[in-house]
């Protein structure tokens, strides 16, 4: 089960090696689903984007936080209820598929407010929705991601606008997307499968969510997570597996055991990571994925023993 932004693509372009990796995964008989916290686009639009990149995908292969949000709203309100839409087409379609009526006029009597990412949403609608939330209408957010990858770097995600409404209203929403369980449940219900592996690029959503529902996870370093976030990851945000990108998806991953000494020396595939004067160093030669594994295992050993993240000043990533 693959997150999209930062894992399969960034903006309009595929992550290097992702298309070939997914072809190999499917050739090995593994079922693939695409799961995203982005609620702006419909599953068919997402599938079309994937097909344009050369990845075989249909709407049934895509699960969005908008679908999970609509699921939560449908649990809270009667069938055919009006729901104020603080979002885009993906959320509107998902609400309609659950037998609910999305509306954008504050003059309608609404049973709930549904909020999701929509870069072209009018500010007037944000104001109207925030007032409804302040007045006590049930409120469901598709996700609370603080950032979103773009071609120009990280931009503000849906979570920033959720926080604005929360500060204004003095309330917090019920959240459908990662790391909440609703999106994982929606995915398993829609696509099925055994022994799910969740592949993501974010520690606080993808990996934390998989850990919370008891699924294995693979963190790829092609998205928003960098050295500083990785070395400071708490236990609840640590993946079962780690790789530079999807090209390592079907490669064996070595068991990594840091030494118990104060420098937490860790050797993986030609790389040696250790802590010296409170700073982590990685020397040697090998694959990019093994570099990340050595770094993470060494840093986490230090963090668990000392209670403080190791420094990573001046560290240089290979390639």
C-alpha positions in Angstrom: 0.0 0.0 0.0 1.8 3.0 -1.3 1.6 6.6 -0.4 1.9 8.8 -3.5 3.4 12.3 -2.9 7.1 11.8 -2.3 6.9 8.0 -2.8 5.6 7.4 -6.3 5.7 10.9 -7.7 6.6 14.5 -6.7 4.3 16.9 -8.4 3.8 15.8 -12.0 6.9 13.7 -12.3 7.6 10.1 -11.1 10.3 9.5 -8.5 13.3 8.1 -10.2 13.0 4.3 -10.5 9.4 4.1 -9.2 7.8 3.0 -12.4 10.2 0.1 -12.9 10.0 -0.9 -9.3 6.2 -1.2 -9.4 6.4 -3.3 -12.6 8.8 -5.7 -10.8 6.5 -5.8 -7.7 3.5 -6.7 -9.8 5.5 -9.2 -11.8 6.3 -11.0 -8.5 2.6 -11.3 -7.8 2.2 -8.6 -5.2 -1.1 -6.7 -5.0 -0.6 -2.9 -5.2 -2.8 -0.1 -3.9 -2.2 3.6 -4.0 -3.1 5.5 -0.8 -3.0 9.3 -0.4 -3.9 11.9 2.3 -4.5 14.3 -0.5 -8.3 14.8 -0.7 -8.4 17.3 -3.6 -8.5 14.9 -6.5 -10.8 12.0 -7.4 -9.5 8.4 -7.5 -9.9 8.4 -11.3 -7.9 11.6 -11.7 -5.1 10.1 -9.5 -5.2 6.9 -11.6 -5.0 8.9 -14.8 -1.9 10.7 -13.5 -0.4 7.4 -12.6 -1.1 6.0 -16.1 0.5 9.1 -17.6 3.6 8.2 -15.7 3.5 4.7 -17.1 2.1 3.0 -14.1 -0.9 0.6 -14.5 -3.7 1.9 -12.3 -7.5 2.2 -12.2 -9.7 4.1 -9.9 -10.3 1.0 -7.8 -6.6 0.9 -7.1 -6.6 4.3 -5.5 -7.8 5.1 -1.9 -7.9 8.7 -0.7 -8.4 10.4 2.6 -11.5 12.0 1.1 -13.1 8.6 0.9 -12.1 7.9 4.5 -13.5 11.3 5.6 -16.8 10.6 3.8 -17.0 7.3 5.6 -16.6 9.0 9.0 -19.2 11.7 8.1 -21.7 9.0 7.1 -21.3 7.4 10.5 -22.2 10.7 12.2 -25.2 12.0 10.2 -28.4 10.6 8.6 -28.4 9.5 5.0 -28.9 12.2 2.4 -27.8 14.9 4.9 -26.3 18.2 3.6 -22.6 18.5 4.3 -20.7 21.8 4.0 -17.8 21.3 1.7 -14.5 22.8 2.7 -12.6 21.0 0.0 -12.4 20.1 -3.7 -13.8 17.7 -6.2 -12.3 14.6 -4.6 -14.1 15.2 -1.3 -17.4 16.3 -3.0 -17.4 13.0 -5.0 -16.7 10.9 -2.0 -19.5 12.5 0.0 -21.9 11.9 -2.8 -20.9 8.3 -3.1 -21.8 7.8 0.6 -25.3 9.2 -0.1 -24.6 12.7 1.3 -25.2 16.1 -0.4 -22.1 18.4 -0.5 -23.1 22.1 -0.4 -21.1 25.3 -0.4 -23.7 27.8 0.7 -23.9 28.9 4.3 -27.6 29.4 3.9 -28.2 25.7 3.7 -29.0 23.7 6.8 -26.1 21.4 7.1 -25.4 18.4 9.4 -21.6 18.4 9.2 -18.6 20.2 7.8 -16.0 18.2 5.8 -12.6 19.7 5.2 -9.9 18.6 2.7 -7.1 20.0 0.7 -8.2 22.2 -2.2 -5.7 24.8 -3.5 -8.3 26.8 -5.4 -10.9 27.0 -2.6 -12.3 30.6 -2.1 -11.4 32.3 1.1 -15.1 33.2 1.6 -15.9 29.5 1.9 -13.2 29.0 4.5 -14.8 31.8 6.6 -18.3 30.3 6.2 -17.1 26.8 7.2 -15.2 28.1 10.2 -18.2 29.8 11.5 -20.2 26.6 11.2 -17.5 24.7 13.1 -17.5 27.4 15.8 -21.2 27.0 16.1 -20.8 23.3 16.9 -21.5 21.5 13.7 -19.7 18.1 13.5 -16.4 18.5 11.8 -14.3 15.9 9.9 -11.0 16.7 8.3 -9.5 14.5 5.6 -6.0 14.9 7.0 -3.7 17.3 9.0 -0.5 17.1 6.9 1.4 20.3 7.6 3.3 20.2 4.3 2.8 18.9 0.8 5.6 18.2 -1.8 5.5 20.4 -4.9 7.8 21.0 -7.9 9.1 24.1 -6.1 9.7 22.4 -2.7 7.5 21.9 0.3 4.3 24.0 0.5 1.7 24.4 3.2 -0.6 21.4 3.5 -4.2 20.9 4.6 -3.2 20.8 8.3 -2.2 24.5 8.2 -5.8 25.4 7.3 -7.3 22.9 9.7 -5.2 24.6 12.4 -6.5 28.0 11.4 -10.2 26.8 11.7 -9.3 25.1 15.0 -7.8 28.2 16.5 -10.8 30.3 15.4 -13.4 27.8 16.7 -11.7 26.4 19.7 -12.3 22.9 18.5 -10.4 20.0 16.9 -11.8 17.8 14.0 -12.2 14.1 13.7 -9.4 13.2 11.3 -9.8 10.5 8.6 -6.3 10.5 7.1 -3.0 9.1 8.3 -2.0 8.6 11.0 -5.6 7.9 12.0 -6.9 4.4 11.5 -9.8 5.4 9.2 -7.8 5.6 6.0 -6.0 2.3 6.7 -9.4 0.6 7.4 -10.9 2.1 4.2 -7.9 0.8 2.2 -8.1 -2.7 3.5 -11.9 -2.8 3.0 -11.6 -1.5 -0.6 -8.6 -3.5 -1.9 -8.3 -6.4 0.4 -5.0 -8.3 0.7 -3.0 -10.1 3.4 0.1 -9.0 5.3 -0.2 -5.3 4.4 3.0 -3.3 4.0 2.6 0.4 4.0 5.2 2.4 2.1 5.5 6.1 2.8 7.9 9.1 3.1 6.5 10.7 6.3 7.3 9.6 9.8 4.4 11.4 11.5 1.7 10.2 9.2 2.6 7.2 7.0 4.9 5.4 9.5 3.1 6.4 12.7 -0.2 5.3 11.2 1.1 1.9 10.1 2.7 1.3 13.6 -0.6 2.3 15.3 -2.6 -0.3 13.4 0.0 -3.0 13.6 1.2 -3.0 10.0 4.7 -3.3 8.7 6.0 -0.2 7.1 8.8 0.9 4.7 10.1 4.4 4.8 11.5 5.8 1.6 13.8 8.8 1.6 12.5 10.3 -1.7 10.0 12.7 0.0 9.8 15.0 2.9 11.8 13.1 5.6 15.4 14.2 5.9 18.4 13.5 8.2 17.2 15.8 11.0 13.7 14.1 11.2 15.1 10.6 10.8 17.6 10.7 13.6 15.0 12.2 16.0 12.3 9.6 15.2 10.6 8.3 18.4 9.8 4.6 18.6 6.2 5.1 17.5 7.4 6.6 14.2 10.1 4.1 13.3 9.6 1.9 10.2 10.1 -1.8 10.0 12.2 -1.2 6.8 14.1 1.7 5.3 15.3 2.4 1.8 16.4 5.4 -0.4 13.4 4.9 -2.8 11.1 2.3 -4.3 13.8 0.7 -6.3 14.8 -1.2 -3.1 11.3 -2.6 -2.6 12.0 -6.2 -3.5 15.6 -6.3 -2.3 16.5 -8.2 0.9 17.0 -5.9 3.8 19.7 -6.8 6.3 19.1 -7.0 10.0 20.9 -4.1 11.6 22.2 -4.3 15.1 24.2 -1.4 16.5 27.0 -2.1 19.0 26.1 -1.6 22.6 29.0 0.8 23.2 28.8 4.5 23.7 29.5 5.3 20.0 26.6 3.0 18.8 28.8 1.8 16.0 26.7 0.3 13.2 27.9 -1.4 10.1 25.7 -2.1 7.1 26.7 -3.0 3.6 30.1 -1.3 3.6 29.0 1.7 5.6 30.0 2.4 9.2 28.0 4.9 11.3 29.1 6.0 14.8 28.5 8.8 17.3 31.5 11.0 18.0 31.3 14.0 20.4 27.5 14.0 20.1 27.5 14.0 16.3 26.8 11.1 13.9 29.3 10.2 11.2 28.9 7.8 8.3 32.0 6.6 6.4 32.7 3.8 3.9 31.0 2.9 0.6 27.9 1.1 -0.5 24.3 1.7 -1.6 22.3 4.7 -0.7 19.7 2.5 1.1 22.4 0.9 3.3 23.7 4.4 4.1 20.3 5.5 5.4 20.0 2.2 7.4 23.3 2.6 9.1 22.6 6.2 9.9 19.1 5.5 11.3 20.1 2.5 13.4 23.1 4.3 14.9 21.1 7.4 15.7 18.1 5.6 17.2 20.4 3.5 19.4 21.9 6.8 20.7 18.5 8.4 21.2 17.1 5.4 23.1 20.1 5.3 25.4 20.7 9.0 26.0 17.2 10.5 25.5 18.5 13.2 23.1 18.8 13.1 19.3 22.3 12.9 18.0 23.7 15.8 16.0 24.1 15.5 12.2 26.2 18.6 11.5 28.0 18.5 8.2 26.8 15.0 7.2 26.9 14.4 3.5 24.5 12.0 1.8 25.9 9.8 -1.0 24.8 10.5 -4.6 
